[in-house]
Amino acid sequence: MRIAVVSDIHGNLPALQAVVADAGAVDGWLNLGDILSGPLWPAETADWLMARPAWQTMAGNHERQLLTLPAARMGASDRFAAEAITPPQRAWLAALPAELRPLPGMRCVHGTPRSDLVYLLETVTPAGLRPATPDEVLARAGDVGAPLLLCGHSHLPRDVALPRLRIVNPGSVGLQAYDDDHPFEHVAENGTPHARYALLDGEDGAWRLTLRAVAYDWEAAASRAEANGRGDWADALRTGRVGRRAADVAA
């Protein structure tokens, strides 16, 4: 069996289509959330995914924020998507589950099993972002109830083996760098603009993992972000590193 796992598409439809082409024939797709928010192609991405009901798709923190926050409290990425999508697309988002249990021994969450806003495999300190310690990871994971836990949120591809638990983050399809100030200022960077995803091959839970990085037309995505007033996204899309920051663009 071959399963493809994506997360954090953020409306980057060309990156998603390149990932699908790279994966080829698979037995199933898992989508771990943060699907539309960003200055790219939110409505087009929603249409593309809604036309593929066989995909198992869950919500991330940006789906929750887009659906529940008033416009005045939304960040720019959520607001752009909220203004672009149609009522049927909004209804599709609202019906997405908060987690997936697609196969025996496998559980999918966006952040941690208890929060869609907390990184599972990274820790934010006043000094920035660092890999979480095994004790930190296990405390956040809690009683997973499965030997394989898939997560997203940080945009950083990881494969972490702990006693009786393996945790995989496929990385982000749509955005390879960003800055954030929760709970402290930090950046997440993959260092190249390639779209990320994961392939799981195996039977009876003995999964072999491949973390993939895929080329696509990131200049087109960066140009669209720039045209929509998001130079911070344009820099990240072109390089996989943080250049201009969100606060610089908003200022």
Buried (B, 14 or more C-beta within 10 A) or exposed (E): EBBBBBBBBBBBBBBBBBBBEBBEEBEBBBBBBBBBBBBBBBBBBBBBBBEEEEBBBBBBBBBBBBBEBEEEEBBBBBBBBBEBBEEEBBEBBEEBEBBBEBBEEBBBBBBBBEBBBBBBBBBBEEEEBEBBEEEBBBEBBEEBEBBBBBBBBBBBBBBBEEEEBBBBBBBBBBBBBBBBEEEEBBBBBBEBBBBBBBBBBEEEEEBEBEBBBBEBEBEEBBBBBBEBBBBBBBBBBBBBBBBBBBEEBEE
